[in-house]
Amino acid sequence: MAFPLSSSITLSFTPSTPKQHFLSTHFAFRFSHACSQENARPVQLKVQCKASKDFVKDQSPWRNIPRSLNLSTFMNGKKLESLVAVVLILAQISSPLPLGGWDFWSVLPANAVLYSPETKIPRTGELALRRAIPANTNMKAIQASLEDISYLLRIPQRKPYGSMEGNVKKALKIAVDGKDSILGSIPTDLREKGSILYTSLIDGKEGLQALLKCIKDQDPDKVSVGLASSLVTVAELELLQAPGLSFLLPEQYLKYPRLTGRAVVELNIEKGDGSSFTPEAGGEPRKTATIQVVLDGYSAPLTTGNFAKLVIDGAYDGTKLSCINQGIISENSLDKNGYSVPLEIMPSGQFEPLYKTTLNVQDGELPVLPLSVYGAVAMAHNEDSEEYSSPYQFFFYLYDRRNAGLGGISFDEGQFSVFGYTTAGREVLPQIRTGDVIRAAKLVEGQDRLVLPKESQ
C-alpha cells in the first residue's frame, strides 16, 4: 500500500465505561514518502497521552511513557495494518481500554454457558424437583407459564402486572382446554384425587382464578403467596401423572436397588461438641436439628435406591460429618453394605439418565437435577473410579454464587450424581461443623416405591 507524500493520521481512544478512571490516549503519526531511496526517512510515530478531566491527579506511573517513538522498522512499503497493530498494542499498554463490548474480544462459544447471565437453572430445590417430574405436556406448559411470573415479580418498582395476567390466563386456557388430557394421564385408581386437585387448581381458594384477582389488585405479596400455592397444586397433579419411571433401565443395572418415584428422608443432626443450634426467630436453642431431603427417583433411580436402602438399614445412624469447601460430607466407611452405583446423571431435555459419564457444561449440557442449588444432595465419587459413585459417602452442596461462573453455574456442575435436595432445615446447614453427627436417618415417605434386587430381599 503506497502512502501519500505527506499524510497525517490521528487516532483517539476515549474509554466509554462510566465511573472508572482511564487515560484518554491520542495517537498522531505522520508518514513521509520520499521519491528516491536516498531521501527515504523512517516513519515517525508520535504518542501523546492526555489525561481525562476526571482522572486522578497523581499520574506518576505514566511519566515514563515516551512522548515520541522513532520506529525504523516501519520503512516505506510496509503495510498500514502492521503499524496500526503496534498502535493498538501501545494503546492497551499505556491506557487499558474496556474491551468487553468489542465482538472480537467476546467469550468463546465453548465457555458461553459458564459465563452467560441468561442461563436459567433452578435456584431452589423445590423448583428443581418440580421441573424433574415427567408429567403431561399440558401440565408442563401450565407450570412454565406460572413460573415465568416468579421472574416478573423480581422486577423492582413498576411490576408488569399485565404480563402476569396474560400468563395466568394462558395457564387457565391450557387447563380448561386440556382437561381430558390432564385427567386422562392419571392412573384410574388415582383419578378421583386428580379431579379434586384439578378443580382446586382452577376455582379453588388458592387456585388460578384467585391468583388472577390478586394480580388485578396489584398486590405483589398476595400474588407471591397465591403463585406458590398454585404451583404446589400443579406439582401434586404432576406427581399423580408419574406413578413410576418413564423409561426402562438397562438390564445390567437391575441388580441395584432402585427408587421408582419420590421419597423423603429425615436426618436428625446433633452437635458433636455439645453446643446448640441457633434457633429460628422466637424459638429456643436446640441440641438437635432436623433436615428433610426429597429423593428424586425419576432422574436418579439407582442412586436414590441405594441411598434409601442404606437409610432403612440404619447405615447412617451415628455417622460423623465434616465441613469441606462449599460442602458437608459424611465420613467414608468400608464396613457399610452399599452398592457401588455407576455415575448417574440425566441431561436436561432427555428422557433417561446417562451412566458412567459426566456432562460437558461448556458445550451447553445441563442436568435435570443441577448441583448449583443450595442444599443439593449428591454422592461422592468412588475412590477407585470416577465412573462410579461412592457406595456410602454423600454430601450436601452449599452453593455460593460468588464461587460460580457469571451464569451462576457451579464449576463442578455435571460431575456428580445429584439425587435430591434439602427442602426443610436449610437454615441448619451453615451451622453444621466438622464433628457433628447424624444421630438418626429415617425414610418417612416412599418406601413403597423402593424396589430391591432379589438377593437383598
Contacts in CASP RR format, 6 or more apart in sequence:
PFRMAT RR
TARGET T0000
AUTHOR 0000-0000-0000
METHOD contacts of the structure
MODEL  1
MAFPLSSSITLSFTPSTPKQHFLSTHFAFRFSHACSQENARPVQLKVQCK
ASKDFVKDQSPWRNIPRSLNLSTFMNGKKLESLVAVVLILAQISSPLPLG
GWDFWSVLPANAVLYSPETKIPRTGELALRRAIPANTNMKAIQASLEDIS
YLLRIPQRKPYGSMEGNVKKALKIAVDGKDSILGSIPTDLREKGSILYTS
LIDGKEGLQALLKCIKDQDPDKVSVGLASSLVTVAELELLQAPGLSFLLP
EQYLKYPRLTGRAVVELNIEKGDGSSFTPEAGGEPRKTATIQVVLDGYSA
PLTTGNFAKLVIDGAYDGTKLSCINQGIISENSLDKNGYSVPLEIMPSGQ
FEPLYKTTLNVQDGELPVLPLSVYGAVAMAHNEDSEEYSSPYQFFFYLYD
RRNAGLGGISFDEGQFSVFGYTTAGREVLPQIRTGDVIRAAKLVEGQDRL
VLPKESQ
1 77 0 8 1.000
1 79 0 8 1.000
1 80 0 8 1.000
2 33 0 8 1.000
2 77 0 8 1.000
3 31 0 8 1.000
3 33 0 8 1.000
3 76 0 8 1.000
3 80 0 8 1.000
4 31 0 8 1.000
4 33 0 8 1.000
5 32 0 8 1.000
5 33 0 8 1.000
6 30 0 8 1.000
6 31 0 8 1.000
6 32 0 8 1.000
6 33 0 8 1.000
7 30 0 8 1.000
7 31 0 8 1.000
8 28 0 8 1.000
8 29 0 8 1.000
8 30 0 8 1.000
8 31 0 8 1.000
9 28 0 8 1.000
9 29 0 8 1.000
9 31 0 8 1.000
10 26 0 8 1.000
10 27 0 8 1.000
10 28 0 8 1.000
11 26 0 8 1.000
11 27 0 8 1.000
11 28 0 8 1.000
11 87 0 8 1.000
11 91 0 8 1.000
12 24 0 8 1.000
12 25 0 8 1.000
12 26 0 8 1.000
12 27 0 8 1.000
13 24 0 8 1.000
13 25 0 8 1.000
13 26 0 8 1.000
13 27 0 8 1.000
13 91 0 8 1.000
13 95 0 8 1.000
13 97 0 8 1.000
14 24 0 8 1.000
14 52 0 8 1.000
15 22 0 8 1.000
15 24 0 8 1.000
15 95 0 8 1.000
15 97 0 8 1.000
15 98 0 8 1.000
16 98 0 8 1.000
17 98 0 8 1.000
20 98 0 8 1.000
21 52 0 8 1.000
21 54 0 8 1.000
21 55 0 8 1.000
21 56 0 8 1.000
22 52 0 8 1.000
22 55 0 8 1.000
22 95 0 8 1.000
22 96 0 8 1.000
22 97 0 8 1.000
22 98 0 8 1.000
23 49 0 8 1.000
23 50 0 8 1.000
23 51 0 8 1.000
23 52 0 8 1.000
23 55 0 8 1.000
23 59 0 8 1.000
23 62 0 8 1.000
23 94 0 8 1.000
23 95 0 8 1.000
24 50 0 8 1.000
24 51 0 8 1.000
24 52 0 8 1.000
24 55 0 8 1.000
24 95 0 8 1.000
25 47 0 8 1.000
25 48 0 8 1.000
25 49 0 8 1.000
25 50 0 8 1.000
25 91 0 8 1.000
25 94 0 8 1.000
25 95 0 8 1.000
26 48 0 8 1.000
26 49 0 8 1.000
26 50 0 8 1.000
27 45 0 8 1.000
27 46 0 8 1.000
27 47 0 8 1.000
27 48 0 8 1.000
27 87 0 8 1.000
27 90 0 8 1.000
27 91 0 8 1.000
28 46 0 8 1.000
28 48 0 8 1.000
29 43 0 8 1.000
29 44 0 8 1.000
29 45 0 8 1.000
29 46 0 8 1.000
29 83 0 8 1.000
29 87 0 8 1.000
30 44 0 8 1.000
30 46 0 8 1.000
31 43 0 8 1.000
32 41 0 8 1.000
32 43 0 8 1.000
32 44 0 8 1.000
33 76 0 8 1.000
34 40 0 8 1.000
34 41 0 8 1.000
34 76 0 8 1.000
40 75 0 8 1.000
40 76 0 8 1.000
42 70 0 8 1.000
42 71 0 8 1.000
42 72 0 8 1.000
42 74 0 8 1.000
42 75 0 8 1.000
43 71 0 8 1.000
43 74 0 8 1.000
43 75 0 8 1.000
43 78 0 8 1.000
43 83 0 8 1.000
44 68 0 8 1.000
44 69 0 8 1.000
44 70 0 8 1.000
44 71 0 8 1.000
45 68 0 8 1.000
45 69 0 8 1.000
45 70 0 8 1.000
45 71 0 8 1.000
45 74 0 8 1.000
45 83 0 8 1.000
45 86 0 8 1.000
45 87 0 8 1.000
46 67 0 8 1.000
46 68 0 8 1.000
46 69 0 8 1.000
47 65 0 8 1.000
47 66 0 8 1.000
47 67 0 8 1.000
47 68 0 8 1.000
47 69 0 8 1.000
47 90 0 8 1.000
47 94 0 8 1.000
48 67 0 8 1.000
49 62 0 8 1.000
49 65 0 8 1.000
49 94 0 8 1.000
49 95 0 8 1.000
51 59 0 8 1.000
62 94 0 8 1.000
65 94 0 8 1.000
71 83 0 8 1.000
71 86 0 8 1.000
74 82 0 8 1.000
74 83 0 8 1.000
74 86 0 8 1.000
91 97 0 8 1.000
99 105 0 8 1.000
100 106 0 8 1.000
107 115 0 8 1.000
110 362 0 8 1.000
110 363 0 8 1.000
111 362 0 8 1.000
112 362 0 8 1.000
112 364 0 8 1.000
113 119 0 8 1.000
113 361 0 8 1.000
113 362 0 8 1.000
113 363 0 8 1.000
113 364 0 8 1.000
113 366 0 8 1.000
113 407 0 8 1.000
113 409 0 8 1.000
114 361 0 8 1.000
114 362 0 8 1.000
114 405 0 8 1.000
114 406 0 8 1.000
114 407 0 8 1.000
114 409 0 8 1.000
114 411 0 8 1.000
115 405 0 8 1.000
115 406 0 8 1.000
115 407 0 8 1.000
116 406 0 8 1.000
116 407 0 8 1.000
117 406 0 8 1.000
117 407 0 8 1.000
118 407 0 8 1.000
119 366 0 8 1.000
119 407 0 8 1.000
119 408 0 8 1.000
119 409 0 8 1.000
121 366 0 8 1.000
121 370 0 8 1.000
121 372 0 8 1.000
121 373 0 8 1.000
121 408 0 8 1.000
121 409 0 8 1.000
122 128 0 8 1.000
122 131 0 8 1.000
122 370 0 8 1.000
122 373 0 8 1.000
123 373 0 8 1.000
124 373 0 8 1.000
124 421 0 8 1.000
125 294 0 8 1.000
125 373 0 8 1.000
125 375 0 8 1.000
125 376 0 8 1.000
125 420 0 8 1.000
125 421 0 8 1.000
125 422 0 8 1.000
125 423 0 8 1.000
126 421 0 8 1.000
126 423 0 8 1.000
127 147 0 8 1.000
128 368 0 8 1.000
128 369 0 8 1.000
128 370 0 8 1.000
128 373 0 8 1.000
128 376 0 8 1.000
128 421 0 8 1.000
129 235 0 8 1.000
129 262 0 8 1.000
129 294 0 8 1.000
129 296 0 8 1.000
129 420 0 8 1.000
129 421 0 8 1.000
129 423 0 8 1.000
130 143 0 8 1.000
130 231 0 8 1.000
130 234 0 8 1.000
130 235 0 8 1.000
130 238 0 8 1.000
131 143 0 8 1.000
131 368 0 8 1.000
132 296 0 8 1.000
132 298 0 8 1.000
132 299 0 8 1.000
132 368 0 8 1.000
132 369 0 8 1.000
133 235 0 8 1.000
133 238 0 8 1.000
133 239 0 8 1.000
133 241 0 8 1.000
133 242 0 8 1.000
133 298 0 8 1.000
134 242 0 8 1.000
134 246 0 8 1.000
134 298 0 8 1.000
134 351 0 8 1.000
135 185 0 8 1.000
135 237 0 8 1.000
135 238 0 8 1.000
135 239 0 8 1.000
135 241 0 8 1.000
135 242 0 8 1.000
136 181 0 8 1.000
136 182 0 8 1.000
136 185 0 8 1.000
136 238 0 8 1.000
136 241 0 8 1.000
138 174 0 8 1.000
138 175 0 8 1.000
138 178 0 8 1.000
138 181 0 8 1.000
138 182 0 8 1.000
139 182 0 8 1.000
139 185 0 8 1.000
139 234 0 8 1.000
139 237 0 8 1.000
139 238 0 8 1.000
139 241 0 8 1.000
140 238 0 8 1.000
141 171 0 8 1.000
141 174 0 8 1.000
142 171 0 8 1.000
142 174 0 8 1.000
142 175 0 8 1.000
142 234 0 8 1.000
143 231 0 8 1.000
143 234 0 8 1.000
143 235 0 8 1.000
143 238 0 8 1.000
145 167 0 8 1.000
145 168 0 8 1.000
145 170 0 8 1.000
145 171 0 8 1.000
145 174 0 8 1.000
146 167 0 8 1.000
146 168 0 8 1.000
146 171 0 8 1.000
146 227 0 8 1.000
146 230 0 8 1.000
146 231 0 8 1.000
146 234 0 8 1.000
147 231 0 8 1.000
148 167 0 8 1.000
149 164 0 8 1.000
149 167 0 8 1.000
149 168 0 8 1.000
149 223 0 8 1.000
149 227 0 8 1.000
150 227 0 8 1.000
152 159 0 8 1.000
152 160 0 8 1.000
152 163 0 8 1.000
152 164 0 8 1.000
152 167 0 8 1.000
153 159 0 8 1.000
153 164 0 8 1.000
153 220 0 8 1.000
153 223 0 8 1.000
153 224 0 8 1.000
153 227 0 8 1.000
159 218 0 8 1.000
159 220 0 8 1.000
161 215 0 8 1.000
161 216 0 8 1.000
161 218 0 8 1.000
162 215 0 8 1.000
164 215 0 8 1.000
164 223 0 8 1.000
165 212 0 8 1.000
165 215 0 8 1.000
165 216 0 8 1.000
168 208 0 8 1.000
168 211 0 8 1.000
168 212 0 8 1.000
168 215 0 8 1.000
169 212 0 8 1.000
171 208 0 8 1.000
172 202 0 8 1.000
172 208 0 8 1.000
172 209 0 8 1.000
172 212 0 8 1.000
175 182 0 8 1.000
175 198 0 8 1.000
175 201 0 8 1.000
175 202 0 8 1.000
175 208 0 8 1.000
176 202 0 8 1.000
179 198 0 8 1.000
182 198 0 8 1.000
182 237 0 8 1.000
182 241 0 8 1.000
183 191 0 8 1.000
183 194 0 8 1.000
183 195 0 8 1.000
183 198 0 8 1.000
184 191 0 8 1.000
185 241 0 8 1.000
186 194 0 8 1.000
186 237 0 8 1.000
186 240 0 8 1.000
186 241 0 8 1.000
187 240 0 8 1.000
187 243 0 8 1.000
190 240 0 8 1.000
190 243 0 8 1.000
193 240 0 8 1.000
194 237 0 8 1.000
194 240 0 8 1.000
197 233 0 8 1.000
197 236 0 8 1.000
197 237 0 8 1.000
197 240 0 8 1.000
198 237 0 8 1.000
200 206 0 8 1.000
200 207 0 8 1.000
200 233 0 8 1.000
201 207 0 8 1.000
201 208 0 8 1.000
201 230 0 8 1.000
201 233 0 8 1.000
201 234 0 8 1.000
201 237 0 8 1.000
202 208 0 8 1.000
202 209 0 8 1.000
203 209 0 8 1.000
204 210 0 8 1.000
206 226 0 8 1.000
206 229 0 8 1.000
206 230 0 8 1.000
206 233 0 8 1.000
207 226 0 8 1.000
207 229 0 8 1.000
207 230 0 8 1.000
207 233 0 8 1.000
208 230 0 8 1.000
210 226 0 8 1.000
211 223 0 8 1.000
211 226 0 8 1.000
211 227 0 8 1.000
211 230 0 8 1.000
214 222 0 8 1.000
214 223 0 8 1.000
214 226 0 8 1.000
215 223 0 8 1.000
239 262 0 8 1.000
242 261 0 8 1.000
242 298 0 8 1.000
244 260 0 8 1.000
244 261 0 8 1.000
244 298 0 8 1.000
244 449 0 8 1.000
245 260 0 8 1.000
245 261 0 8 1.000
245 297 0 8 1.000
245 298 0 8 1.000
245 301 0 8 1.000
246 298 0 8 1.000
246 351 0 8 1.000
247 351 0 8 1.000
247 352 0 8 1.000
249 258 0 8 1.000
249 301 0 8 1.000
249 302 0 8 1.000
250 355 0 8 1.000
253 302 0 8 1.000
253 342 0 8 1.000
253 355 0 8 1.000
254 453 0 8 1.000
255 453 0 8 1.000
255 455 0 8 1.000
256 302 0 8 1.000
256 305 0 8 1.000
256 306 0 8 1.000
256 339 0 8 1.000
256 341 0 8 1.000
256 453 0 8 1.000
257 302 0 8 1.000
257 305 0 8 1.000
257 306 0 8 1.000
257 308 0 8 1.000
257 309 0 8 1.000
257 339 0 8 1.000
257 450 0 8 1.000
257 451 0 8 1.000
257 452 0 8 1.000
257 453 0 8 1.000
257 456 0 8 1.000
258 297 0 8 1.000
258 301 0 8 1.000
258 302 0 8 1.000
258 304 0 8 1.000
258 305 0 8 1.000
258 450 0 8 1.000
258 451 0 8 1.000
259 295 0 8 1.000
259 297 0 8 1.000
259 301 0 8 1.000
259 304 0 8 1.000
259 305 0 8 1.000
259 308 0 8 1.000
259 446 0 8 1.000
259 449 0 8 1.000
259 450 0 8 1.000
259 451 0 8 1.000
260 297 0 8 1.000
260 301 0 8 1.000
260 449 0 8 1.000
260 450 0 8 1.000
260 451 0 8 1.000
261 296 0 8 1.000
261 297 0 8 1.000
261 298 0 8 1.000
261 301 0 8 1.000
261 446 0 8 1.000
261 449 0 8 1.000
262 294 0 8 1.000
262 295 0 8 1.000
262 296 0 8 1.000
262 297 0 8 1.000
262 298 0 8 1.000
262 445 0 8 1.000
262 446 0 8 1.000
262 449 0 8 1.000
263 294 0 8 1.000
263 295 0 8 1.000
263 297 0 8 1.000
263 304 0 8 1.000
263 308 0 8 1.000
263 443 0 8 1.000
263 445 0 8 1.000
263 446 0 8 1.000
263 447 0 8 1.000
263 449 0 8 1.000
263 450 0 8 1.000
264 292 0 8 1.000
264 293 0 8 1.000
264 294 0 8 1.000
264 295 0 8 1.000
264 443 0 8 1.000
264 444 0 8 1.000
264 445 0 8 1.000
264 446 0 8 1.000
265 292 0 8 1.000
265 293 0 8 1.000
265 295 0 8 1.000
265 307 0 8 1.000
265 308 0 8 1.000
265 311 0 8 1.000
265 441 0 8 1.000
265 442 0 8 1.000
265 443 0 8 1.000
265 444 0 8 1.000
266 290 0 8 1.000
266 291 0 8 1.000
266 292 0 8 1.000
266 293 0 8 1.000
266 441 0 8 1.000
266 442 0 8 1.000
266 444 0 8 1.000
267 290 0 8 1.000
267 291 0 8 1.000
267 292 0 8 1.000
267 293 0 8 1.000
267 316 0 8 1.000
267 438 0 8 1.000
267 440 0 8 1.000
267 441 0 8 1.000
268 288 0 8 1.000
268 289 0 8 1.000
268 290 0 8 1.000
268 438 0 8 1.000
268 439 0 8 1.000
268 440 0 8 1.000
268 441 0 8 1.000
268 442 0 8 1.000
269 277 0 8 1.000
269 288 0 8 1.000
269 289 0 8 1.000
269 290 0 8 1.000
269 291 0 8 1.000
269 321 0 8 1.000
269 428 0 8 1.000
269 432 0 8 1.000
269 436 0 8 1.000
269 437 0 8 1.000
269 438 0 8 1.000
269 439 0 8 1.000
270 287 0 8 1.000
270 288 0 8 1.000
270 436 0 8 1.000
270 437 0 8 1.000
270 438 0 8 1.000
270 439 0 8 1.000
271 277 0 8 1.000
271 287 0 8 1.000
271 288 0 8 1.000
271 433 0 8 1.000
271 436 0 8 1.000
272 433 0 8 1.000
272 435 0 8 1.000
272 436 0 8 1.000
272 437 0 8 1.000
273 433 0 8 1.000
273 435 0 8 1.000
274 287 0 8 1.000
276 285 0 8 1.000
276 286 0 8 1.000
276 287 0 8 1.000
277 285 0 8 1.000
277 286 0 8 1.000
277 287 0 8 1.000
277 288 0 8 1.000
277 289 0 8 1.000
277 428 0 8 1.000
277 431 0 8 1.000
278 285 0 8 1.000
278 431 0 8 1.000
279 285 0 8 1.000
279 286 0 8 1.000
280 427 0 8 1.000
288 439 0 8 1.000
289 425 0 8 1.000
289 428 0 8 1.000
289 431 0 8 1.000
290 424 0 8 1.000
290 425 0 8 1.000
290 428 0 8 1.000
291 422 0 8 1.000
291 424 0 8 1.000
291 425 0 8 1.000
291 426 0 8 1.000
291 428 0 8 1.000
291 429 0 8 1.000
292 422 0 8 1.000
292 423 0 8 1.000
292 424 0 8 1.000
292 425 0 8 1.000
293 377 0 8 1.000
293 420 0 8 1.000
293 421 0 8 1.000
293 422 0 8 1.000
293 423 0 8 1.000
294 420 0 8 1.000
294 421 0 8 1.000
294 423 0 8 1.000
295 304 0 8 1.000
295 305 0 8 1.000
295 307 0 8 1.000
295 308 0 8 1.000
295 419 0 8 1.000
295 420 0 8 1.000
296 304 0 8 1.000
296 369 0 8 1.000
296 419 0 8 1.000
296 420 0 8 1.000
296 421 0 8 1.000
297 304 0 8 1.000
297 305 0 8 1.000
297 419 0 8 1.000
297 449 0 8 1.000
299 346 0 8 1.000
299 353 0 8 1.000
299 367 0 8 1.000
299 368 0 8 1.000
299 369 0 8 1.000
299 419 0 8 1.000
300 344 0 8 1.000
300 345 0 8 1.000
300 346 0 8 1.000
300 353 0 8 1.000
300 369 0 8 1.000
300 417 0 8 1.000
300 418 0 8 1.000
300 419 0 8 1.000
300 420 0 8 1.000
301 344 0 8 1.000
301 353 0 8 1.000
302 339 0 8 1.000
302 341 0 8 1.000
302 342 0 8 1.000
302 344 0 8 1.000
303 341 0 8 1.000
303 344 0 8 1.000
303 379 0 8 1.000
303 389 0 8 1.000
303 417 0 8 1.000
303 419 0 8 1.000
304 419 0 8 1.000
304 420 0 8 1.000
305 450 0 8 1.000
306 338 0 8 1.000
306 339 0 8 1.000
306 341 0 8 1.000
306 391 0 8 1.000
307 379 0 8 1.000
307 394 0 8 1.000
307 419 0 8 1.000
308 443 0 8 1.000
308 446 0 8 1.000
308 447 0 8 1.000
308 450 0 8 1.000
309 338 0 8 1.000
309 339 0 8 1.000
309 450 0 8 1.000
309 452 0 8 1.000
309 456 0 8 1.000
310 316 0 8 1.000
310 336 0 8 1.000
310 337 0 8 1.000
310 338 0 8 1.000
310 392 0 8 1.000
311 441 0 8 1.000
311 442 0 8 1.000
311 443 0 8 1.000
312 443 0 8 1.000
312 447 0 8 1.000
312 450 0 8 1.000
313 337 0 8 1.000
314 441 0 8 1.000
315 333 0 8 1.000
315 336 0 8 1.000
315 337 0 8 1.000
315 338 0 8 1.000
315 392 0 8 1.000
316 330 0 8 1.000
316 438 0 8 1.000
316 441 0 8 1.000
317 438 0 8 1.000
317 439 0 8 1.000
317 440 0 8 1.000
317 441 0 8 1.000
318 437 0 8 1.000
318 438 0 8 1.000
318 439 0 8 1.000
318 440 0 8 1.000
319 330 0 8 1.000
319 331 0 8 1.000
319 333 0 8 1.000
319 437 0 8 1.000
319 438 0 8 1.000
319 441 0 8 1.000
320 330 0 8 1.000
320 331 0 8 1.000
320 435 0 8 1.000
320 436 0 8 1.000
320 437 0 8 1.000
320 438 0 8 1.000
321 328 0 8 1.000
321 329 0 8 1.000
321 330 0 8 1.000
321 331 0 8 1.000
321 432 0 8 1.000
321 434 0 8 1.000
321 435 0 8 1.000
321 436 0 8 1.000
321 437 0 8 1.000
321 438 0 8 1.000
322 328 0 8 1.000
322 329 0 8 1.000
322 330 0 8 1.000
322 331 0 8 1.000
322 434 0 8 1.000
322 435 0 8 1.000
323 432 0 8 1.000
323 433 0 8 1.000
323 434 0 8 1.000
324 395 0 8 1.000
326 397 0 8 1.000
326 398 0 8 1.000
326 399 0 8 1.000
326 400 0 8 1.000
326 403 0 8 1.000
327 395 0 8 1.000
327 396 0 8 1.000
327 397 0 8 1.000
327 398 0 8 1.000
328 395 0 8 1.000
328 396 0 8 1.000
328 398 0 8 1.000
328 429 0 8 1.000
328 432 0 8 1.000
329 380 0 8 1.000
329 393 0 8 1.000
329 394 0 8 1.000
329 395 0 8 1.000
329 396 0 8 1.000
330 392 0 8 1.000
330 393 0 8 1.000
330 394 0 8 1.000
330 395 0 8 1.000
330 438 0 8 1.000
331 393 0 8 1.000
332 380 0 8 1.000
332 383 0 8 1.000
332 390 0 8 1.000
332 392 0 8 1.000
332 393 0 8 1.000
333 392 0 8 1.000
333 393 0 8 1.000
336 391 0 8 1.000
336 392 0 8 1.000
338 391 0 8 1.000
338 392 0 8 1.000
339 391 0 8 1.000
340 382 0 8 1.000
340 388 0 8 1.000
340 389 0 8 1.000
340 390 0 8 1.000
340 391 0 8 1.000
341 379 0 8 1.000
341 388 0 8 1.000
341 389 0 8 1.000
341 391 0 8 1.000
341 417 0 8 1.000
342 355 0 8 1.000
342 356 0 8 1.000
342 387 0 8 1.000
342 388 0 8 1.000
342 389 0 8 1.000
343 355 0 8 1.000
343 356 0 8 1.000
343 357 0 8 1.000
343 358 0 8 1.000
343 381 0 8 1.000
343 386 0 8 1.000
343 387 0 8 1.000
343 388 0 8 1.000
343 389 0 8 1.000
343 416 0 8 1.000
343 417 0 8 1.000
344 353 0 8 1.000
344 354 0 8 1.000
344 355 0 8 1.000
344 389 0 8 1.000
344 417 0 8 1.000
344 419 0 8 1.000
345 353 0 8 1.000
345 354 0 8 1.000
345 357 0 8 1.000
345 358 0 8 1.000
345 359 0 8 1.000
345 367 0 8 1.000
345 369 0 8 1.000
345 414 0 8 1.000
345 417 0 8 1.000
345 418 0 8 1.000
346 352 0 8 1.000
346 353 0 8 1.000
346 354 0 8 1.000
346 367 0 8 1.000
346 368 0 8 1.000
346 369 0 8 1.000
347 354 0 8 1.000
347 359 0 8 1.000
347 365 0 8 1.000
347 366 0 8 1.000
347 367 0 8 1.000
347 368 0 8 1.000
348 365 0 8 1.000
348 366 0 8 1.000
348 367 0 8 1.000
348 368 0 8 1.000
349 368 0 8 1.000
350 368 0 8 1.000
356 387 0 8 1.000
356 388 0 8 1.000
357 387 0 8 1.000
358 386 0 8 1.000
358 414 0 8 1.000
358 415 0 8 1.000
359 365 0 8 1.000
359 366 0 8 1.000
359 367 0 8 1.000
359 413 0 8 1.000
359 414 0 8 1.000
359 415 0 8 1.000
361 409 0 8 1.000
361 413 0 8 1.000
361 414 0 8 1.000
365 414 0 8 1.000
366 409 0 8 1.000
366 413 0 8 1.000
366 414 0 8 1.000
367 413 0 8 1.000
367 414 0 8 1.000
367 418 0 8 1.000
369 376 0 8 1.000
369 418 0 8 1.000
369 419 0 8 1.000
369 420 0 8 1.000
369 421 0 8 1.000
370 376 0 8 1.000
370 409 0 8 1.000
370 410 0 8 1.000
370 413 0 8 1.000
370 414 0 8 1.000
370 418 0 8 1.000
371 378 0 8 1.000
371 397 0 8 1.000
371 399 0 8 1.000
371 410 0 8 1.000
371 412 0 8 1.000
371 413 0 8 1.000
371 414 0 8 1.000
371 415 0 8 1.000
371 416 0 8 1.000
371 418 0 8 1.000
372 399 0 8 1.000
372 404 0 8 1.000
372 408 0 8 1.000
372 409 0 8 1.000
372 410 0 8 1.000
372 413 0 8 1.000
373 397 0 8 1.000
373 399 0 8 1.000
373 421 0 8 1.000
374 397 0 8 1.000
374 398 0 8 1.000
374 399 0 8 1.000
374 422 0 8 1.000
374 426 0 8 1.000
374 429 0 8 1.000
375 396 0 8 1.000
375 397 0 8 1.000
375 398 0 8 1.000
375 399 0 8 1.000
375 421 0 8 1.000
375 422 0 8 1.000
375 426 0 8 1.000
375 429 0 8 1.000
376 396 0 8 1.000
376 397 0 8 1.000
376 399 0 8 1.000
376 418 0 8 1.000
376 420 0 8 1.000
376 421 0 8 1.000
376 422 0 8 1.000
377 394 0 8 1.000
377 395 0 8 1.000
377 396 0 8 1.000
377 397 0 8 1.000
377 418 0 8 1.000
377 419 0 8 1.000
377 420 0 8 1.000
377 421 0 8 1.000
377 422 0 8 1.000
378 394 0 8 1.000
378 395 0 8 1.000
378 397 0 8 1.000
378 416 0 8 1.000
378 417 0 8 1.000
378 418 0 8 1.000
378 419 0 8 1.000
378 420 0 8 1.000
379 389 0 8 1.000
379 390 0 8 1.000
379 393 0 8 1.000
379 394 0 8 1.000
379 395 0 8 1.000
379 416 0 8 1.000
379 417 0 8 1.000
379 419 0 8 1.000
380 389 0 8 1.000
380 390 0 8 1.000
380 393 0 8 1.000
380 394 0 8 1.000
380 395 0 8 1.000
380 416 0 8 1.000
381 388 0 8 1.000
381 389 0 8 1.000
381 390 0 8 1.000
381 416 0 8 1.000
382 388 0 8 1.000
382 389 0 8 1.000
382 390 0 8 1.000
382 391 0 8 1.000
383 390 0 8 1.000
389 416 0 8 1.000
389 417 0 8 1.000
396 422 0 8 1.000
396 429 0 8 1.000
397 410 0 8 1.000
397 418 0 8 1.000
398 429 0 8 1.000
398 430 0 8 1.000
399 410 0 8 1.000
401 408 0 8 1.000
403 410 0 8 1.000
403 411 0 8 1.000
404 410 0 8 1.000
404 411 0 8 1.000
405 411 0 8 1.000
422 429 0 8 1.000
443 450 0 8 1.000
END
